[in-house]
Every structure is written in C-alpha cells, then in structure tokens.
Amino acid sequence: MHPDEGTGHQISFMCDDIRKTIDELRAKGVKIEGEPEDRGFGIVATMVLPGEVKVTLYEPRHALAISPQAIKVT
C-alpha cells in the first residue's frame, strides 16, 4: 500500500512473473487493462475488480522489504 495524492492510498499486488500471472488471471475471468508496461521500478498492469475498482499488479525491479520465500500461501 502506498500513499496516493488525492485518493488516499493505492493498493498494489506484486508477482514474480507478471505475464504468467496475467495469463492465469485472465483465464479466471479477471479483467486486465491493456498490456504490462515497464515503469522503471517494475513491470506494471492494472486489474479491474468488481465495482470497476482499479488495482495495480506489478513485477518489482526494486529491493523488497521482505523475502518472497518468507511469505506462506495456504
């Protein structure tokens, strides 16, 4: 989550392989706007969730605060 001028905060989701993740999400019916773009800090795409809520999905190119291996997904 990052501060966002004017709207309060912006929620972002990170992934290891954005193109693979986008393919998987689209196959499940998730709307992705356009194609991923390199923005320097990472490769970025926009997911459109129910209610037309836009959320950032990105593959980071910066140091992470926590190791991905430290996160357990169950």
C-alpha positions as CSV (number, residue, x, y, z in Angstrom):
1,M,0.0,0.0,0.0
2,H,1.3,3.4,-0.9
3,P,0.1,6.9,-0.3
4,D,-1.6,8.4,-3.4
5,E,-2.2,12.1,-3.8
6,G,-5.8,12.9,-4.0
7,T,-7.3,9.5,-3.3
8,G,-5.6,8.5,0.0
9,H,-3.9,5.2,-0.7
10,Q,-3.2,2.8,-3.6
11,I,-3.1,-0.9,-3.1
12,S,-0.7,-2.9,-5.3
13,F,-0.1,-6.6,-5.7
14,M,3.3,-7.9,-6.6
15,C,4.1,-11.1,-8.5
16,D,7.2,-13.0,-9.7
17,D,6.2,-13.3,-13.4
18,I,3.7,-10.7,-14.5
19,R,3.0,-12.2,-17.9
20,K,2.3,-15.6,-16.5
21,T,0.2,-14.1,-13.7
22,I,-1.9,-12.0,-16.2
23,D,-2.5,-15.1,-18.3
24,E,-3.7,-17.1,-15.2
25,L,-5.9,-14.2,-14.1
26,R,-7.5,-13.6,-17.5
27,A,-8.2,-17.4,-17.7
28,K,-10.1,-17.0,-14.5
29,G,-12.1,-14.0,-15.9
30,V,-10.2,-11.2,-14.2
31,K,-10.2,-8.0,-16.4
32,I,-6.7,-6.6,-17.1
33,E,-6.5,-3.2,-18.8
34,G,-4.1,-3.2,-21.8
35,E,-0.7,-4.9,-21.6
36,P,2.1,-4.6,-19.0
37,E,4.3,-1.6,-19.1
38,D,7.9,-1.1,-17.8
39,R,7.8,1.8,-15.4
40,G,11.3,1.6,-14.1
41,F,10.5,0.3,-10.6
42,G,8.8,-2.7,-12.2
43,I,6.6,-4.0,-14.9
44,V,3.0,-2.8,-14.3
45,A,-0.5,-3.7,-15.3
46,T,-3.9,-2.7,-14.0
47,M,-6.5,-5.2,-12.8
48,V,-10.2,-4.1,-12.8
49,L,-12.0,-5.7,-9.9
50,P,-15.8,-5.9,-9.4
51,G,-17.3,-2.4,-9.0
52,E,-14.7,-1.1,-11.5
53,V,-12.1,-0.8,-8.7
54,K,-8.6,-0.5,-10.3
55,V,-5.7,-2.2,-8.6
56,T,-2.0,-2.2,-9.7
57,L,-0.3,-5.6,-10.3
58,Y,3.4,-5.5,-10.8
59,E,6.6,-7.4,-11.1
60,P,9.1,-5.4,-9.0
61,R,12.5,-4.4,-10.1
62,H,13.5,-3.0,-6.7
63,A,14.7,-4.4,-3.4
64,L,11.9,-5.9,-1.4
65,A,11.2,-5.3,2.3
66,I,10.6,-9.0,2.8
67,S,11.8,-12.1,1.1
68,P,9.1,-13.8,-1.1
69,Q,10.2,-17.1,0.4
70,A,9.2,-15.8,3.9
71,I,5.5,-15.5,2.8
72,K,3.4,-18.6,3.2
73,V,0.5,-19.0,0.9
74,T,-2.0,-21.6,2.1
